[in-house]
Amino acid sequence: MVEVSREHVLEAARRIAGSVVRTPLAAASIRGRNVWLKCECLQTGGAFKLRGASNRLLALSEEERSRGVVAFSSGNHAQGVALAAHRLGIKATIVMPSDAPALKVEGTRANGAQIIFYDRMTESREAIAAEIAASSGAIVVPSFDDPWIVAGQGTVGLEIIDELGGDPPVIAVPVGGGGLASGIALACPESRIIGAEPEGWDDMRASIARGEIVPVGANPPPTLCDALQTPRVSPITFSILDSREANIVSVSDAEVSDAVRWAWSAHKLVVEPGGAAALAAVLSSKTDAEEGMVIVLSGGNIDPALHERLVA
């Protein structure tokens, strides 16, 4: 396993400067506690994923760039890779589940990527991507099982520290594969890390509880959090979050829906269900609202009709 350190996060920040926007920290109050919302829903491409994708692609050699890249994602990583590749003139192929939200499919196509659809329940996206890479020579760009990706996502944490003048006491982060949470854990060594996963897809919680990687069980339930439907976390992300004793909780669709509604009604922020998972954990008291805590809103790519229904 490749080790990732805080120095790699600092290197990533230097590498991607100018490729991502510095997203704001919005002041908020939950149960009388003053907290901060880190608005990665306002990042270019609508989610934090552009950070890791940009870091990975900018680190490729000219020869590697000429071979193209292939990634697999339900949408936000797909859009991040497609946008980063478009900017650098790199051919991108994205393996996406057939039930991916139309908004994310359109956003990926808009940046010139070729999309290969697969069945989330019967096919392996990793195997399809590996086959494409083997036949074309393309470089595989995983969504979280990659040191460059983790380091790039960690730049969210560096911005938090820079804005607040130090590590906040606790940072709550949505967790799918754990790339964002583990990157932030590296960037903010003095902060406690709380992760939030969808019910039935809480493999990071189960893995940390058991001390070894535990995949999602057979026939997991449907969830509004399409961005967090990761069947198995990676050794890199598990190792970082396990060593930091991250506290991982699970949230329901009803709790996530409440969080999407609250973000809109209280702050006029459009947040997708997966991007609101950490907020849902705090609002539902699955974890305490603590003075000075930061809650990461990781993405805002939600179908307008779904958003209208959830906030109604």
N, C-alpha and C positions, 0 to 999 in steps of 0.2 A: 504494500500500500504506500502511495506517495504521501509524504508528510506535507501539510500546509501550515504555514505560520503567519503571524501577524505581519511579518516583513513582506510576505507575498501579497497581503491585502494592501499594504502601503505601495508596493510596486504596481499593483493593479490600478490604484487611484491615479498614479502618475501616468500610466499607459492610456487610460480611458478618459483622461481630462479632455473636455471638448466634445466627447462622443455621447455623453449623457447629461441630463439636467440635474442640477442640485435641487432636490425636492424639498418643499417647506415642512417645518414642524408647526402644526396648528395647535394652539392652546385649547384645552377642553376641560370639562368638569364632569366627573362620574362619581355619584354618591358622596359629593362634597369634597372629593380629592381632586387636586389640580394635576392633570396629566397632559401628555403631548401625543399628538397623532402624527406619525411620520408618513407623509402622503406620497408613497410610491405609485398610487393610482394616478398621479399626475406626471409620471415619468414618460418620456417619449416612447411610443408604442403601448402605453397604458399599463405597464407593469415593470417591476424591478429587473426583469429578465434581460433587458438590453445591456445591463452592466456586465454580467458574466459572459454573455455572447460576444460583446465587444472585446473584452479582455482576451478571450480565447482566440478569436479570429485575428486580432492585431498581433498576437504572439506567433502566428503561423509564418513560416518562411515563404518566400516568393514561389518556390517550387510547390509547396503544400497548397498555397492559394490557387495555383493553376489547376490543381486536381479537383477542386470544389469541396463542399462540405455536405454532410448528411446529418440530420438531427431527428429526434422523435419527441413529440409533444402534443398535448391536447390543445395547445393554443398560444399561451404567453411566451414560452421558450421558442416556439415556432416563429412567432412574430419577431422576437428579439434577434434570433439567428438570421431570419430573412432580411431584416432591416440592416443589421451589421454587415451581412454579405453584400447586399445591394450597394451600400456605401463604398465597399472596398472592391467592387467589381468581381466578386466571387460567385460562382454558380452554387445554388443551394437547393437541396432536395429535402423535403420534410415529410416524415411519416406521422400521420395524424389519425386518431380514431375516427371511425365513420360517424360517431355521434358528437363530434366536436362542435361547439357553438358556431353558428354561421358567421357571426361577427368576427371570430378569431380566424376562421378559414379565409374570409374575405381579406382580412388584414394581412395574412401571410401571403396570399396570392398578389396583393397589391404591390408587394415589394419584389415581385418577380420570381418567387420560389416555386419549384415544382412540388406538387403535393401527391403523396401516395397514401391512400386510405387503408385502414386495417380494422378488424373486429377486435374491440378491446377485451372481450371475454374468451375468444378462441384462438387469437393469434398473438405472437410475441413481437412487439415493436422493436425490441433490441435485435432479434434475429433478422427481421426485415432490413433494418438499417445496416447490420453487419454484412448481409448479402449484397446490398447496394454498394457498400464500401469495397467489398472484395472484387466485385465485377467492374467498378468504375475507378477505383483508386481514391475515392473521396475520403476526406478526413471525418471521422465520426465526432460529433460535438454533443455529448450527453447533456441532459438537463441539470444534473446535480452531481453525478459520479465522476468528477473531474476537478483537479486542483485549481486550474485557471478559472473555472466557473465559480467554485466556492470563493476564491479570492476576490473575484469581481463582484459577487453579491455582497461580500463583506464591506464594500465601500459605503453601503448604507450606514453601517455602524460608525465609520469614520466621520461621516457628515453629522451624525447625531452628536458625537463627542465635540466636534468643532463648533456646532451651534450652541451646545449647552455649556461648553467650557470644561467638560469632564464626563466620565461615565455616569449615566443615570443609574439609580439603584436597581432597576429591573427593566427589561425589554421584553414585550410580548410579541410573538411572531407567528404567523401562519406557517404550518409545516406540511409539505407534501413529501418530497425526497429529502428535505432538510438542508438544501444548499444555502438558502437565505439565512436560516437560523444559525447554522454552523459558521457561516462567514461572519455574521454579526458577533457571534461568541468569540471568534478570534480577534475581531476589531475592538471589542469592548470587554477586556479581561476582568474588569471590576464589577460588571453588571451581572445580576442573576438573569438567566434566560428561561422564559416560559414559552412553550410551544403549544399550538392549538391545531388539532387534526379533526377531520369529520368522523362522526361515529361510524364504526365498522371499517374505517380506513386508518385506524390509529396504530399503525405498525411501529412507528418510532416510540410511542408510549410503551407498547408491549416489549419492544426490543430493549429499552433502557431498564424496564422492570426486571427482565430476565437476564440482562447482562450479555446478550448475544442477539444477533439480527433475527427477528421473527417476521416472516412475510405476512401480508394480509391473508386472511382465511379464504376458503372457497366460497364462491357466491356472495361477495360483499354487497351490502345494500346500495340502492341508488342514492346519490347525493347531489345537492345543488352545487357543491364545491368541485366542479370539474377540474379546476386547476390543481387540486390536491389529491387526485386519485392515483396515487403511486403504490403499486403492489408490493414493492420491496425497497427499503432504504439502502444506502451504500455504505461500505466500510468506512469511507472518508467521513461522511456526515455523521454516522452513528458514533464513530470513535470520538469526534470532537464534542458532540452533545453529551455523550455518556461521561466523558472525562470532566465536563463542566457541571455534571449533575443537574442537567436541565430538567425542569418540571414540565411534563407534557400532559395536556388534558384533551378531552374530546368534546366536540360540540355538535348539536343536532341541527337539522335543517331549519327548524323553527327558531332556534337561537341565532343562527346565521341570518335568517330573514329579518329578525328584529334588529340586528346590527346594521344591515344594509339600510333599513328604514331609518334608524337613528342617525347614521352618517349623513343621510340626505336631509332629514328634517332639522337636525341640529347644526349642520355645517355645510349643507348643500354640496356634499362630496358624493360623487358617483363611485361606488365600490362594488366589485363583483363578490359573489358569495364566498369564494375561496379567499379572496383578499380581505374579507371581513371576519375571518375565523378567530383571530386573536382578539379583536374588538368584541366578538360574541362571547368569548371566554370571560372577559372582564365584566361586560354588561350583565351576564347571567350569573355572576358570582362563582363561576367555576374556578376563578382565581381572584384574589383580592385586587381592588382598585387601590393603588399605593401612590402617595404623594410623590410627584416627580417622575413617575414611570413613563415609558415611551411605548406606545402601541403602534405597530407597523401595519399600515393599510397597503397590502402588497400589490394590489391590482384593481383596475377599474373597467376591464373589458367585459361588460355585461350586455346582453341583448336588450335593446331599449324596451321591448314589450315586457320582458321579464322584470326589468327594473321598475317599470310603471306598475306592474302587478304587486311587486313586493312592497313598494312604498305607499301604495294606495291605502 
